Amino acid sequence: MAVCLVIQCLVVSILLRLLYLLERKNLISTTVTGATILLSFVLLVTLLGNLLQISLWAVLFLFFGEFGDFSTAFYHSVVNFSTLGYGDLVMSEARRLLGALEAVNGVLMFGLTTGVLFLILSELMKKSWEERAQKELPGAVQGDAGHKDH
């Protein structure tokens, strides 16, 4: 679980750093198309991070001899990680707790992904509203710079 957390945090950190650099170069578009592309990219990258984690769980299941091949272990891992829990493949009593731990891990990782997507969407909306206010009010100050509420 700790390895999965590190992987997800690295993926999120790299994404946020990339987004920061894109924003500094004014390359992030708040149009519907731009926002869709950006959110799709972030979702795809975080999904790849999740698939890496699922693969690591599958390798762990193989290591313990729970399944005879990677594809079966991977399928079982996806079912656990996503908390789908079909129950068509069951691990031995000695190792069945691993499935539940993977499900907890999956919920946490999907929660982190959801939080990142929400953060990015919120920032896109804020930027879009600021751009529209700038167009509607010529000479308006962008953001809160130079503005104090008393």
C-alpha positions as CSV (number, residue, x, y, z in Angstrom):
1,M,0.0,0.0,0.0
2,A,2.9,2.4,0.8
3,V,4.4,1.7,-2.6
4,C,1.1,2.5,-4.3
5,L,0.8,5.7,-2.4
6,V,4.3,6.7,-3.4
7,I,3.5,6.0,-7.1
8,Q,0.2,7.9,-7.0
9,C,1.9,10.9,-5.2
10,L,4.7,10.9,-7.8
11,V,2.2,10.9,-10.7
12,V,0.2,13.7,-9.1
13,S,3.3,15.7,-8.3
14,I,4.6,15.4,-11.8
15,L,1.3,16.4,-13.2
16,L,0.9,19.4,-11.0
17,R,4.4,20.5,-11.8
18,L,3.7,20.2,-15.5
19,L,0.4,22.1,-15.2
20,Y,2.3,24.8,-13.3
21,L,4.8,25.2,-16.1
22,L,2.1,25.2,-18.7
23,E,0.2,27.9,-16.8
24,R,3.4,30.0,-16.4
25,K,3.8,29.9,-20.2
26,N,0.1,30.7,-20.6
27,L,-0.5,27.5,-22.5
28,I,-3.6,26.4,-20.6
29,S,-6.9,27.1,-22.5
30,T,-10.2,27.6,-20.6
31,T,-12.2,26.8,-23.7
32,V,-14.5,23.8,-23.6
33,T,-12.1,22.0,-26.0
34,G,-9.0,23.1,-24.0
35,A,-10.4,22.1,-20.7
36,T,-11.6,18.7,-22.1
37,I,-8.2,17.9,-23.4
38,L,-6.5,18.9,-20.2
39,L,-8.8,17.0,-18.0
40,S,-8.6,13.9,-20.3
41,F,-4.8,14.1,-20.2
42,V,-4.8,14.3,-16.4
43,L,-7.3,11.4,-16.1
44,L,-5.3,9.3,-18.6
45,V,-2.0,9.8,-16.7
46,T,-3.5,9.1,-13.3
47,L,-5.2,6.0,-14.8
48,L,-1.8,4.8,-16.0
49,G,-0.5,5.2,-12.5
50,N,-3.5,3.2,-11.2
51,L,-2.8,0.5,-13.8
52,L,0.8,0.3,-12.6
53,Q,-0.4,-0.1,-9.1
54,I,-2.8,-2.8,-10.1
55,S,0.0,-4.6,-11.9
56,L,2.1,-4.5,-8.8
57,W,-0.7,-6.1,-6.8
58,A,-1.0,-8.8,-9.5
59,V,2.7,-9.5,-9.2
60,L,2.3,-9.8,-5.5
61,F,-0.5,-12.3,-5.9
62,L,1.7,-14.3,-8.3
63,F,4.6,-14.2,-5.9
64,F,2.4,-15.8,-3.2
65,G,1.2,-18.4,-5.7
66,E,-2.4,-17.3,-5.7
67,F,-2.8,-17.5,-9.4
68,G,-1.1,-19.4,-12.2
69,D,-0.7,-16.6,-14.7
70,F,-0.4,-12.8,-14.8
71,S,-3.6,-12.2,-16.8
72,T,-5.7,-14.0,-14.1
73,A,-3.9,-12.2,-11.3
74,F,-4.3,-8.9,-13.1
75,Y,-8.0,-9.4,-13.6
76,H,-8.4,-10.3,-9.9
77,S,-6.4,-7.2,-9.0
78,V,-8.6,-4.9,-11.1
79,V,-11.7,-6.3,-9.5
80,N,-10.2,-5.7,-6.1
81,F,-8.7,-2.3,-6.8
82,S,-11.9,-1.0,-8.3
83,T,-13.9,-2.5,-5.4
84,L,-16.1,-4.3,-7.9
85,G,-15.6,-7.6,-6.1
86,Y,-17.2,-10.1,-8.5
87,G,-16.1,-13.0,-6.3
88,D,-15.6,-15.3,-9.4
89,L,-11.9,-15.7,-8.4
90,V,-11.1,-16.1,-4.7
91,M,-7.7,-16.2,-3.1
92,S,-6.8,-18.7,-0.4
93,E,-7.8,-18.1,3.2
94,A,-4.2,-17.4,4.1
95,R,-4.0,-14.5,1.6
96,R,-7.6,-13.3,1.2
97,L,-7.0,-10.2,3.4
98,L,-4.7,-8.9,0.6
99,G,-7.8,-8.5,-1.6
100,A,-9.5,-6.3,1.0
101,L,-6.3,-4.3,1.5
102,E,-6.1,-3.7,-2.2
103,A,-9.7,-2.5,-2.3
104,V,-9.0,0.0,0.5
105,N,-5.9,1.0,-1.4
106,G,-7.9,1.5,-4.6
107,V,-10.5,3.6,-2.9
108,L,-7.8,5.9,-1.5
109,M,-6.0,6.2,-4.9
110,F,-9.3,6.9,-6.8
111,G,-10.1,9.5,-4.1
112,L,-6.7,11.2,-4.7
113,T,-7.4,11.2,-8.4
114,T,-10.8,12.6,-7.9
115,G,-9.4,15.3,-5.7
116,V,-6.8,16.3,-8.3
117,L,-9.4,16.4,-11.1
118,F,-11.6,18.6,-8.9
119,L,-8.8,20.9,-8.1
120,I,-7.9,21.3,-11.8
121,L,-11.5,21.9,-12.8
122,S,-11.9,24.5,-10.1
123,E,-8.8,26.3,-11.2
124,L,-9.9,26.2,-14.8
125,M,-13.3,27.7,-13.9
126,K,-11.7,30.4,-11.8
127,K,-9.3,31.3,-14.7
128,S,-12.2,31.3,-17.1
129,W,-14.3,33.6,-14.9
130,E,-11.3,36.0,-14.5
131,E,-10.7,36.0,-18.3
132,R,-14.4,36.9,-18.9
133,A,-14.4,39.6,-16.2
134,Q,-11.3,41.0,-17.9
135,K,-13.0,41.2,-21.2
136,E,-16.2,42.7,-19.7
137,L,-14.4,45.3,-17.6
138,P,-11.5,46.9,-19.5
139,G,-8.7,47.8,-17.2
140,A,-9.9,45.4,-14.5
141,V,-7.2,43.9,-12.3
142,Q,-6.6,40.2,-12.9
143,G,-7.2,38.1,-9.8
144,D,-6.9,39.7,-6.4
145,A,-3.6,41.4,-7.0
146,G,-3.8,45.0,-5.8
147,H,-7.2,44.6,-4.3
148,K,-7.9,44.6,-0.6
149,D,-11.1,43.9,1.1
150,H,-11.8,45.9,4.3
